[in-house]
Amino acid sequence: MFKSLLILFLPTIILFFLPQNKSTYYGEKFSITELEDYSSLKKEISDFNKKDVKIEGEILSSCPMKGCWIKIRSEEDTILVKFKDYGFFVPKNGIDGDRAIVNGKMSLETLSVEQLRHYAEDAGKSQEEINKIKDPQVSLTFLADGVYIENL
């Protein structure tokens, strides 16, 4: 009897302990090759809204409320990535430090005090920190139609 159970469950146990690739697409799937050179893109800032681009970066944080945005670092810049038409969401936690490739349109956007306070609230900042936000901020933003997250 023991041998029968062992033969039955051994493959399941082995599969459970094998390393798993947890890389996942969110939103529209796209090719993760031929990424744009971020340094070159920054020089063409006026053309950002005119074409789709693919960039990669390290995930710094994600919206802990719904997973409706992420912040990534590409080179020295922090970029707020929002998702087109709220058409998809990413995990709310457990992805900080992972590599993301985002596909969509990048732009310079002036974030209002209201938007900044909303993002701070979503990120779990204290009311004191939220109240310190007094001025709009020009920020690199990215409107993604697809995100690929490679769990490291």
PyMOL CGO cylinders between C-alpha atoms (Angstrom):
from pymol import cmd
from pymol.cgo import CYLINDER

trace = [
    CYLINDER, 0.00, 0.00, 0.00, 2.80, 2.41, 0.94, 0.3, 1, 1, 1, 1, 1, 1,
    CYLINDER, 2.80, 2.41, 0.94, 4.58, 1.76, -2.35, 0.3, 1, 1, 1, 1, 1, 1,
    CYLINDER, 4.58, 1.76, -2.35, 1.40, 2.48, -4.30, 0.3, 1, 1, 1, 1, 1, 1,
    CYLINDER, 1.40, 2.48, -4.30, 0.92, 5.81, -2.52, 0.3, 1, 1, 1, 1, 1, 1,
    CYLINDER, 0.92, 5.81, -2.52, 4.58, 6.69, -2.98, 0.3, 1, 1, 1, 1, 1, 1,
    CYLINDER, 4.58, 6.69, -2.98, 4.41, 5.96, -6.72, 0.3, 1, 1, 1, 1, 1, 1,
    CYLINDER, 4.41, 5.96, -6.72, 1.23, 8.02, -6.97, 0.3, 1, 1, 1, 1, 1, 1,
    CYLINDER, 1.23, 8.02, -6.97, 2.44, 11.09, -5.06, 0.3, 1, 1, 1, 1, 1, 1,
    CYLINDER, 2.44, 11.09, -5.06, 6.18, 11.12, -5.80, 0.3, 1, 1, 1, 1, 1, 1,
    CYLINDER, 6.18, 11.12, -5.80, 5.83, 12.91, -9.18, 0.3, 1, 1, 1, 1, 1, 1,
    CYLINDER, 5.83, 12.91, -9.18, 3.63, 15.57, -7.56, 0.3, 1, 1, 1, 1, 1, 1,
    CYLINDER, 3.63, 15.57, -7.56, 6.15, 16.12, -4.77, 0.3, 1, 1, 1, 1, 1, 1,
    CYLINDER, 6.15, 16.12, -4.77, 9.04, 16.38, -7.24, 0.3, 1, 1, 1, 1, 1, 1,
    CYLINDER, 9.04, 16.38, -7.24, 7.14, 18.89, -9.42, 0.3, 1, 1, 1, 1, 1, 1,
    CYLINDER, 7.14, 18.89, -9.42, 6.35, 20.99, -6.36, 0.3, 1, 1, 1, 1, 1, 1,
    CYLINDER, 6.35, 20.99, -6.36, 10.03, 21.47, -5.54, 0.3, 1, 1, 1, 1, 1, 1,
    CYLINDER, 10.03, 21.47, -5.54, 11.28, 22.15, -9.08, 0.3, 1, 1, 1, 1, 1, 1,
    CYLINDER, 11.28, 22.15, -9.08, 12.13, 25.80, -9.80, 0.3, 1, 1, 1, 1, 1, 1,
    CYLINDER, 12.13, 25.80, -9.80, 9.28, 27.56, -11.53, 0.3, 1, 1, 1, 1, 1, 1,
    CYLINDER, 9.28, 27.56, -11.53, 9.46, 30.40, -14.01, 0.3, 1, 1, 1, 1, 1, 1,
    CYLINDER, 9.46, 30.40, -14.01, 7.03, 32.96, -12.67, 0.3, 1, 1, 1, 1, 1, 1,
    CYLINDER, 7.03, 32.96, -12.67, 7.53, 35.49, -15.42, 0.3, 1, 1, 1, 1, 1, 1,
    CYLINDER, 7.53, 35.49, -15.42, 4.16, 36.77, -16.57, 0.3, 1, 1, 1, 1, 1, 1,
    CYLINDER, 4.16, 36.77, -16.57, 2.50, 39.09, -19.07, 0.3, 1, 1, 1, 1, 1, 1,
    CYLINDER, 2.50, 39.09, -19.07, -0.18, 41.51, -17.92, 0.3, 1, 1, 1, 1, 1, 1,
    CYLINDER, -0.18, 41.51, -17.92, -2.33, 43.30, -20.48, 0.3, 1, 1, 1, 1, 1, 1,
    CYLINDER, -2.33, 43.30, -20.48, -1.43, 42.80, -24.14, 0.3, 1, 1, 1, 1, 1, 1,
    CYLINDER, -1.43, 42.80, -24.14, 1.37, 40.40, -24.99, 0.3, 1, 1, 1, 1, 1, 1,
    CYLINDER, 1.37, 40.40, -24.99, 4.28, 41.81, -26.96, 0.3, 1, 1, 1, 1, 1, 1,
    CYLINDER, 4.28, 41.81, -26.96, 7.76, 40.79, -28.02, 0.3, 1, 1, 1, 1, 1, 1,
    CYLINDER, 7.76, 40.79, -28.02, 10.27, 41.32, -25.23, 0.3, 1, 1, 1, 1, 1, 1,
    CYLINDER, 10.27, 41.32, -25.23, 13.14, 41.65, -27.67, 0.3, 1, 1, 1, 1, 1, 1,
    CYLINDER, 13.14, 41.65, -27.67, 14.34, 44.81, -29.39, 0.3, 1, 1, 1, 1, 1, 1,
    CYLINDER, 14.34, 44.81, -29.39, 14.03, 47.09, -26.37, 0.3, 1, 1, 1, 1, 1, 1,
    CYLINDER, 14.03, 47.09, -26.37, 14.53, 50.81, -26.86, 0.3, 1, 1, 1, 1, 1, 1,
    CYLINDER, 14.53, 50.81, -26.86, 17.73, 52.42, -25.64, 0.3, 1, 1, 1, 1, 1, 1,
    CYLINDER, 17.73, 52.42, -25.64, 16.42, 54.53, -22.77, 0.3, 1, 1, 1, 1, 1, 1,
    CYLINDER, 16.42, 54.53, -22.77, 19.25, 57.08, -23.00, 0.3, 1, 1, 1, 1, 1, 1,
    CYLINDER, 19.25, 57.08, -23.00, 18.39, 57.76, -26.64, 0.3, 1, 1, 1, 1, 1, 1,
    CYLINDER, 18.39, 57.76, -26.64, 14.67, 58.00, -25.89, 0.3, 1, 1, 1, 1, 1, 1,
    CYLINDER, 14.67, 58.00, -25.89, 15.23, 60.70, -23.29, 0.3, 1, 1, 1, 1, 1, 1,
    CYLINDER, 15.23, 60.70, -23.29, 16.82, 62.87, -25.97, 0.3, 1, 1, 1, 1, 1, 1,
    CYLINDER, 16.82, 62.87, -25.97, 13.70, 62.56, -28.16, 0.3, 1, 1, 1, 1, 1, 1,
    CYLINDER, 13.70, 62.56, -28.16, 11.27, 63.56, -25.44, 0.3, 1, 1, 1, 1, 1, 1,
    CYLINDER, 11.27, 63.56, -25.44, 8.97, 65.51, -27.79, 0.3, 1, 1, 1, 1, 1, 1,
    CYLINDER, 8.97, 65.51, -27.79, 8.31, 62.33, -29.81, 0.3, 1, 1, 1, 1, 1, 1,
    CYLINDER, 8.31, 62.33, -29.81, 7.34, 60.12, -26.86, 0.3, 1, 1, 1, 1, 1, 1,
    CYLINDER, 7.34, 60.12, -26.86, 3.58, 60.38, -27.40, 0.3, 1, 1, 1, 1, 1, 1,
    CYLINDER, 3.58, 60.38, -27.40, 3.85, 59.58, -31.10, 0.3, 1, 1, 1, 1, 1, 1,
    CYLINDER, 3.85, 59.58, -31.10, 5.07, 56.00, -31.02, 0.3, 1, 1, 1, 1, 1, 1,
    CYLINDER, 5.07, 56.00, -31.02, 4.98, 52.88, -28.92, 0.3, 1, 1, 1, 1, 1, 1,
    CYLINDER, 4.98, 52.88, -28.92, 8.21, 52.09, -27.13, 0.3, 1, 1, 1, 1, 1, 1,
    CYLINDER, 8.21, 52.09, -27.13, 9.48, 49.23, -24.99, 0.3, 1, 1, 1, 1, 1, 1,
    CYLINDER, 9.48, 49.23, -24.99, 11.71, 49.91, -22.03, 0.3, 1, 1, 1, 1, 1, 1,
    CYLINDER, 11.71, 49.91, -22.03, 12.86, 47.88, -19.09, 0.3, 1, 1, 1, 1, 1, 1,
    CYLINDER, 12.86, 47.88, -19.09, 13.54, 48.70, -15.49, 0.3, 1, 1, 1, 1, 1, 1,
    CYLINDER, 13.54, 48.70, -15.49, 13.58, 47.48, -11.94, 0.3, 1, 1, 1, 1, 1, 1,
    CYLINDER, 13.58, 47.48, -11.94, 10.22, 47.61, -10.16, 0.3, 1, 1, 1, 1, 1, 1,
    CYLINDER, 10.22, 47.61, -10.16, 10.50, 49.94, -7.18, 0.3, 1, 1, 1, 1, 1, 1,
    CYLINDER, 10.50, 49.94, -7.18, 6.89, 49.68, -6.00, 0.3, 1, 1, 1, 1, 1, 1,
    CYLINDER, 6.89, 49.68, -6.00, 3.35, 48.89, -7.07, 0.3, 1, 1, 1, 1, 1, 1,
    CYLINDER, 3.35, 48.89, -7.07, -0.04, 50.20, -6.04, 0.3, 1, 1, 1, 1, 1, 1,
    CYLINDER, -0.04, 50.20, -6.04, -0.85, 48.30, -2.83, 0.3, 1, 1, 1, 1, 1, 1,
    CYLINDER, -0.85, 48.30, -2.83, -4.57, 49.02, -3.20, 0.3, 1, 1, 1, 1, 1, 1,
    CYLINDER, -4.57, 49.02, -3.20, -5.35, 47.50, -6.64, 0.3, 1, 1, 1, 1, 1, 1,
    CYLINDER, -5.35, 47.50, -6.64, -2.10, 47.00, -8.53, 0.3, 1, 1, 1, 1, 1, 1,
    CYLINDER, -2.10, 47.00, -8.53, -3.12, 49.81, -10.90, 0.3, 1, 1, 1, 1, 1, 1,
    CYLINDER, -3.12, 49.81, -10.90, 0.39, 51.33, -11.30, 0.3, 1, 1, 1, 1, 1, 1,
    CYLINDER, 0.39, 51.33, -11.30, 4.05, 50.53, -10.80, 0.3, 1, 1, 1, 1, 1, 1,
    CYLINDER, 4.05, 50.53, -10.80, 7.13, 52.67, -10.43, 0.3, 1, 1, 1, 1, 1, 1,
    CYLINDER, 7.13, 52.67, -10.43, 10.22, 51.47, -12.25, 0.3, 1, 1, 1, 1, 1, 1,
    CYLINDER, 10.22, 51.47, -12.25, 13.79, 52.68, -12.31, 0.3, 1, 1, 1, 1, 1, 1,
    CYLINDER, 13.79, 52.68, -12.31, 15.44, 52.85, -15.71, 0.3, 1, 1, 1, 1, 1, 1,
    CYLINDER, 15.44, 52.85, -15.71, 18.99, 54.10, -15.44, 0.3, 1, 1, 1, 1, 1, 1,
    CYLINDER, 18.99, 54.10, -15.44, 18.74, 56.94, -12.87, 0.3, 1, 1, 1, 1, 1, 1,
    CYLINDER, 18.74, 56.94, -12.87, 15.13, 57.90, -13.60, 0.3, 1, 1, 1, 1, 1, 1,
    CYLINDER, 15.13, 57.90, -13.60, 12.01, 56.80, -11.77, 0.3, 1, 1, 1, 1, 1, 1,
    CYLINDER, 12.01, 56.80, -11.77, 9.07, 56.34, -14.12, 0.3, 1, 1, 1, 1, 1, 1,
    CYLINDER, 9.07, 56.34, -14.12, 5.43, 56.05, -13.09, 0.3, 1, 1, 1, 1, 1, 1,
    CYLINDER, 5.43, 56.05, -13.09, 3.77, 53.35, -15.22, 0.3, 1, 1, 1, 1, 1, 1,
    CYLINDER, 3.77, 53.35, -15.22, -0.01, 53.46, -15.45, 0.3, 1, 1, 1, 1, 1, 1,
    CYLINDER, -0.01, 53.46, -15.45, -2.11, 50.93, -17.34, 0.3, 1, 1, 1, 1, 1, 1,
    CYLINDER, -2.11, 50.93, -17.34, -4.17, 51.86, -20.39, 0.3, 1, 1, 1, 1, 1, 1,
    CYLINDER, -4.17, 51.86, -20.39, -7.88, 52.25, -19.60, 0.3, 1, 1, 1, 1, 1, 1,
    CYLINDER, -7.88, 52.25, -19.60, -7.31, 50.41, -16.28, 0.3, 1, 1, 1, 1, 1, 1,
    CYLINDER, -7.31, 50.41, -16.28, -7.55, 47.35, -18.53, 0.3, 1, 1, 1, 1, 1, 1,
    CYLINDER, -7.55, 47.35, -18.53, -5.31, 45.19, -16.35, 0.3, 1, 1, 1, 1, 1, 1,
    CYLINDER, -5.31, 45.19, -16.35, -3.60, 45.12, -12.99, 0.3, 1, 1, 1, 1, 1, 1,
    CYLINDER, -3.60, 45.12, -12.99, -0.35, 43.70, -11.64, 0.3, 1, 1, 1, 1, 1, 1,
    CYLINDER, -0.35, 43.70, -11.64, 0.25, 42.01, -8.28, 0.3, 1, 1, 1, 1, 1, 1,
    CYLINDER, 0.25, 42.01, -8.28, -0.05, 44.41, -5.35, 0.3, 1, 1, 1, 1, 1, 1,
    CYLINDER, -0.05, 44.41, -5.35, 3.02, 43.05, -3.60, 0.3, 1, 1, 1, 1, 1, 1,
    CYLINDER, 3.02, 43.05, -3.60, 5.90, 40.66, -4.05, 0.3, 1, 1, 1, 1, 1, 1,
    CYLINDER, 5.90, 40.66, -4.05, 7.21, 42.22, -7.27, 0.3, 1, 1, 1, 1, 1, 1,
    CYLINDER, 7.21, 42.22, -7.27, 9.50, 44.93, -5.88, 0.3, 1, 1, 1, 1, 1, 1,
    CYLINDER, 9.50, 44.93, -5.88, 13.00, 44.34, -7.24, 0.3, 1, 1, 1, 1, 1, 1,
    CYLINDER, 13.00, 44.34, -7.24, 11.74, 42.29, -10.19, 0.3, 1, 1, 1, 1, 1, 1,
    CYLINDER, 11.74, 42.29, -10.19, 12.51, 43.27, -13.79, 0.3, 1, 1, 1, 1, 1, 1,
    CYLINDER, 12.51, 43.27, -13.79, 9.71, 44.79, -15.85, 0.3, 1, 1, 1, 1, 1, 1,
    CYLINDER, 9.71, 44.79, -15.85, 9.48, 45.40, -19.57, 0.3, 1, 1, 1, 1, 1, 1,
    CYLINDER, 9.48, 45.40, -19.57, 6.71, 47.84, -20.42, 0.3, 1, 1, 1, 1, 1, 1,
    CYLINDER, 6.71, 47.84, -20.42, 5.19, 48.52, -23.83, 0.3, 1, 1, 1, 1, 1, 1,
    CYLINDER, 5.19, 48.52, -23.83, 3.30, 51.73, -24.56, 0.3, 1, 1, 1, 1, 1, 1,
    CYLINDER, 3.30, 51.73, -24.56, 3.73, 55.47, -24.73, 0.3, 1, 1, 1, 1, 1, 1,
    CYLINDER, 3.73, 55.47, -24.73, 6.08, 57.53, -22.56, 0.3, 1, 1, 1, 1, 1, 1,
    CYLINDER, 6.08, 57.53, -22.56, 5.59, 61.22, -21.84, 0.3, 1, 1, 1, 1, 1, 1,
    CYLINDER, 5.59, 61.22, -21.84, 6.40, 64.07, -19.55, 0.3, 1, 1, 1, 1, 1, 1,
    CYLINDER, 6.40, 64.07, -19.55, 3.32, 64.79, -17.51, 0.3, 1, 1, 1, 1, 1, 1,
    CYLINDER, 3.32, 64.79, -17.51, 2.53, 67.40, -14.90, 0.3, 1, 1, 1, 1, 1, 1,
    CYLINDER, 2.53, 67.40, -14.90, 0.98, 65.55, -11.99, 0.3, 1, 1, 1, 1, 1, 1,
    CYLINDER, 0.98, 65.55, -11.99, -1.45, 67.70, -10.02, 0.3, 1, 1, 1, 1, 1, 1,
    CYLINDER, -1.45, 67.70, -10.02, -1.32, 67.98, -6.25, 0.3, 1, 1, 1, 1, 1, 1,
    CYLINDER, -1.32, 67.98, -6.25, -4.52, 65.92, -6.15, 0.3, 1, 1, 1, 1, 1, 1,
    CYLINDER, -4.52, 65.92, -6.15, -2.97, 63.13, -8.25, 0.3, 1, 1, 1, 1, 1, 1,
    CYLINDER, -2.97, 63.13, -8.25, 0.22, 63.14, -6.18, 0.3, 1, 1, 1, 1, 1, 1,
    CYLINDER, 0.22, 63.14, -6.18, -1.78, 62.93, -2.96, 0.3, 1, 1, 1, 1, 1, 1,
    CYLINDER, -1.78, 62.93, -2.96, -3.85, 60.08, -4.40, 0.3, 1, 1, 1, 1, 1, 1,
    CYLINDER, -3.85, 60.08, -4.40, -0.70, 58.12, -5.33, 0.3, 1, 1, 1, 1, 1, 1,
    CYLINDER, -0.70, 58.12, -5.33, 0.78, 58.82, -1.88, 0.3, 1, 1, 1, 1, 1, 1,
    CYLINDER, 0.78, 58.82, -1.88, -2.41, 57.57, -0.25, 0.3, 1, 1, 1, 1, 1, 1,
    CYLINDER, -2.41, 57.57, -0.25, -2.37, 54.43, -2.44, 0.3, 1, 1, 1, 1, 1, 1,
    CYLINDER, -2.37, 54.43, -2.44, 1.24, 53.86, -1.42, 0.3, 1, 1, 1, 1, 1, 1,
    CYLINDER, 1.24, 53.86, -1.42, 0.27, 53.91, 2.26, 0.3, 1, 1, 1, 1, 1, 1,
    CYLINDER, 0.27, 53.91, 2.26, 1.94, 57.21, 3.17, 0.3, 1, 1, 1, 1, 1, 1,
    CYLINDER, 1.94, 57.21, 3.17, 0.92, 58.87, 6.42, 0.3, 1, 1, 1, 1, 1, 1,
    CYLINDER, 0.92, 58.87, 6.42, -1.54, 61.77, 6.40, 0.3, 1, 1, 1, 1, 1, 1,
    CYLINDER, -1.54, 61.77, 6.40, 1.30, 64.03, 7.52, 0.3, 1, 1, 1, 1, 1, 1,
    CYLINDER, 1.30, 64.03, 7.52, 3.36, 63.06, 4.46, 0.3, 1, 1, 1, 1, 1, 1,
    CYLINDER, 3.36, 63.06, 4.46, 0.34, 63.49, 2.18, 0.3, 1, 1, 1, 1, 1, 1,
    CYLINDER, 0.34, 63.49, 2.18, -0.34, 66.98, 3.56, 0.3, 1, 1, 1, 1, 1, 1,
    CYLINDER, -0.34, 66.98, 3.56, 3.24, 68.03, 2.74, 0.3, 1, 1, 1, 1, 1, 1,
    CYLINDER, 3.24, 68.03, 2.74, 2.47, 67.69, -0.98, 0.3, 1, 1, 1, 1, 1, 1,
    CYLINDER, 2.47, 67.69, -0.98, 1.82, 71.29, -2.02, 0.3, 1, 1, 1, 1, 1, 1,
    CYLINDER, 1.82, 71.29, -2.02, 3.09, 71.64, -5.60, 0.3, 1, 1, 1, 1, 1, 1,
    CYLINDER, 3.09, 71.64, -5.60, 2.47, 69.88, -8.91, 0.3, 1, 1, 1, 1, 1, 1,
    CYLINDER, 2.47, 69.88, -8.91, 5.37, 67.81, -10.20, 0.3, 1, 1, 1, 1, 1, 1,
    CYLINDER, 5.37, 67.81, -10.20, 6.64, 67.21, -13.73, 0.3, 1, 1, 1, 1, 1, 1,
    CYLINDER, 6.64, 67.21, -13.73, 7.27, 63.50, -14.04, 0.3, 1, 1, 1, 1, 1, 1,
    CYLINDER, 7.27, 63.50, -14.04, 8.16, 60.88, -16.62, 0.3, 1, 1, 1, 1, 1, 1,
    CYLINDER, 8.16, 60.88, -16.62, 5.09, 58.72, -17.03, 0.3, 1, 1, 1, 1, 1, 1,
    CYLINDER, 5.09, 58.72, -17.03, 4.37, 55.70, -19.13, 0.3, 1, 1, 1, 1, 1, 1,
    CYLINDER, 4.37, 55.70, -19.13, 0.95, 54.55, -20.32, 0.3, 1, 1, 1, 1, 1, 1,
    CYLINDER, 0.95, 54.55, -20.32, 1.39, 50.83, -20.84, 0.3, 1, 1, 1, 1, 1, 1,
    CYLINDER, 1.39, 50.83, -20.84, -0.82, 48.52, -22.85, 0.3, 1, 1, 1, 1, 1, 1,
    CYLINDER, -0.82, 48.52, -22.85, 1.28, 45.56, -21.73, 0.3, 1, 1, 1, 1, 1, 1,
    CYLINDER, 1.28, 45.56, -21.73, 3.74, 44.67, -18.98, 0.3, 1, 1, 1, 1, 1, 1,
    CYLINDER, 3.74, 44.67, -18.98, 6.07, 41.69, -18.73, 0.3, 1, 1, 1, 1, 1, 1,
    CYLINDER, 6.07, 41.69, -18.73, 7.34, 40.96, -15.22, 0.3, 1, 1, 1, 1, 1, 1,
    CYLINDER, 7.34, 40.96, -15.22, 10.30, 38.67, -14.78, 0.3, 1, 1, 1, 1, 1, 1,
    CYLINDER, 10.30, 38.67, -14.78, 10.41, 37.40, -11.22, 0.3, 1, 1, 1, 1, 1, 1,
    CYLINDER, 10.41, 37.40, -11.22, 13.97, 37.32, -9.98, 0.3, 1, 1, 1, 1, 1, 1,
]
cmd.load_cgo(trace, "trace")
